[in-house]
């Protein structure tokens, strides 16, 4: 049984865009910084290694047939994507083991051999504190123009894994609007749900809070940071991008949310931060009294839900997946207590901006208005 009080962290910092080696080096430093603050679960945003493809939304002509700049950029992306197993996954596994924490990383995953060779997936890698790769979840349906570069994922990773911080499951971006995907993870009994986003703008905040409320679980929503200067220089920018290189293309919005849908920590916009929160899993039992979509709020006599799963083996030879424990067990539950305030400023690497640690001085309960969400949201 996991302990009741755990410390979770959402890393909101920019990778070294489209450079896997340097981004990995920065990830290891960020993981160490979060561990220094006693984080037991560390979550990075969507496709953080080696960076979310925001150029799909912000640059002209990327979808033109046989467009040479796009082909060259895609080749660079392939070269800097993550294969399983690889030196990158070994380094991430070692970081999780060294710091004794559960690590969730969003990556561009490339199939290197066998069926589907060369295909890119938008994936979540979850590593346990002993260094094992617990799960790989591939985004089921890439959203809109993302389909230019990512293949459709399978259901193999749509599950929870047992960790020292409880059962952990995750979805990527618009998967949070797929009701059957949500219900599959609700049935699997998440204690902590990781939501990986390019950035957590208003509707994504709503989806994250709704997920926590519906699933009676904690949600760690991790959003990315990206400036205009990271966009490919060979493309012409669209009308939605200004001429200022410091403009945020992705502006964060990371947060930790409780099983009542209220904020525990964050959201934070427009800066590089590590958001830390100490949460009490007993709160899940408390909140389940009024709503439990897999228990007393379920009507199996009226509705029939079935998850078909994935019937084929992984293409990634050598990857080990540890099955989740019995999903019929009761969910362990939750209260939110935040870490003491910190004013520490941390140095970045490779000319990346410095970032700070966000926390709260409240120790027992919280008031969502006290986090200044409305003010911060208006700046997004």
Secondary structure by P-SEA (a helix, b strand, c coil): ccccbbbbbbbbcccccccaaaaaaaaaaaaaaaaaacccbbbbcccccccccccccccccccccccaaaaaaaaaaaaaccccccaaaaaaaaaaaaacbbbbbbbbccccccccccccccbbbbbcccccccccccccccccccccccccccccccccccccccbbbbccccccccaaaaaaaaaacccbbbbbbccccaaaaaaaaaaaaaacbbbbbbbbbbcccccccccccccccccccccccbbbbccccccccccccccccccccbbbbbbbccccccccccccccccccccccbbbbbbccccccccccbbbbbbccccccccccbbbbcccccbbbbbccccbbbbbbbbcccccccccccaaaaaaaac
